[in-house]
Structure formats: C-alpha cells, structure tokens
Amino acid sequence: LLKRIHDTFEGRLVKSTEVEALLASWTLAEMAKKGKQILVFFHPRFCRNFKVGSQDWIPDELEAEFDVLNGDVWKRDPWFNTRDPGTLFQNVLRDIQTHGQKKRHQFHCSQVVLTPGLG
C-alpha cells in the first residue's frame, strides 16, 4: 500500500525532510508552486509487527522510504468525547489557544465531531 501511494503520488508528497519548512513558512500557494499537494500520515501502530519479506520496518524508515509522516510526531488531533456542541466548541477553542502557538512544529487537526451515546 505504501509503495503504491508513493509511486502514484511521488513528487507531490510532502517529505518528512520538508515538513519543518512547510510548517514554518509555506503558504498553500508556495506548496502548489513547489508541486507539493499531499500529506500522508500514518499511526505508529501501523509499524507493530510490520514486516515485508525479511525486513522489519520502523516509523523513521517508513518516513524516509515512502514519504509518509508519523502522525504522533507531526500532528495533534485530540478527541473531546462529547455530544454537547457547546462543550465541544469550548474544548476545541481552548485546545487551539493552548497548543496552537506552542506546537508550531505540528499540524493541528481539529476533530469537531460529536460522539453519540455518551452521557
């Protein structure tokens, strides 16, 4: 799967070596000018017992070989576990205010999703 993603989108994938620059200063226009359009994140659990042939893969090797990004390193994506819209939006706002400026080396993915069946 990773090889297929890499082969299909090669050149348009943002590499792990480019992420720091992207987060520091790139705009969407600059990304487009550079031909970079795609970020692929993987969860490190993906690497547990991940073996192809005789090779065991670890997250750093996946980043380098396939131009995919370790989600635990490059993105923050809290889940607030509520079905109350007001509580959800307060939590999202508080999280962005708390972590937005501190985590400039990460993407912030706001999961604004109500969780049914709670409470």
LINHU-V160607 format. One record per pair of residues at least 24 apart in sequence whose ideal C-beta (glycine too) atoms are under 8 Angstrom apart, sorted by the first residue. I is the first residue (numbers start at 0). GAP is how many residues later the second one is. D is the distance in Angstrom with one decimal. If there is no record, write none. Layout:
I:GAP:D
I:GAP:D
//
This chain:
1:40:7.9
1:60:6.7
1:63:7.8
1:64:4.3
1:66:6.2
2:63:6.8
4:35:6.0
4:61:6.9
4:63:7.1
5:59:7.8
5:60:4.5
5:61:5.9
5:62:7.7
8:29:5.1
8:31:7.9
9:57:7.4
10:24:6.1
11:24:6.3
11:25:4.6
11:26:5.1
12:25:5.1
12:26:7.5
12:27:6.5
12:54:4.1
12:55:7.6
13:24:6.9
13:25:5.0
13:53:7.4
13:55:7.5
14:48:7.9
14:52:4.8
15:47:4.1
15:48:7.0
15:51:7.3
15:53:5.8
15:54:7.8
15:58:7.8
18:50:6.5
18:55:5.9
19:85:6.7
22:81:6.2
22:82:5.9
22:83:7.3
22:84:7.3
23:80:7.3
38:30:6.2
38:68:7.7
39:27:7.4
39:28:4.4
39:29:6.6
40:27:7.1
40:28:5.0
40:29:7.5
40:30:4.1
40:33:6.7
40:34:5.9
41:26:5.2
41:27:7.2
41:28:6.6
41:29:6.2
42:28:5.2
42:29:7.3
43:26:6.1
43:27:7.4
43:28:5.3
72:33:7.8
73:32:5.9
73:33:6.1
74:31:5.7
74:32:4.3
74:33:7.3
74:34:5.4
75:27:5.7
75:30:5.1
75:31:7.2
75:32:5.1
75:33:6.8
76:31:7.9
76:32:4.0
76:33:8.0
76:34:5.9
77:33:7.0
78:32:5.6
78:34:7.8
78:36:7.8
79:31:7.5
79:35:7.9
80:34:5.1
80:37:6.4
81:32:6.8
81:33:6.2
81:36:6.5
82:31:4.8
82:32:5.7
82:33:5.9
82:34:7.6
82:35:5.2
82:36:6.4
83:30:7.7
84:29:6.7
87:24:6.4
87:26:6.2
//
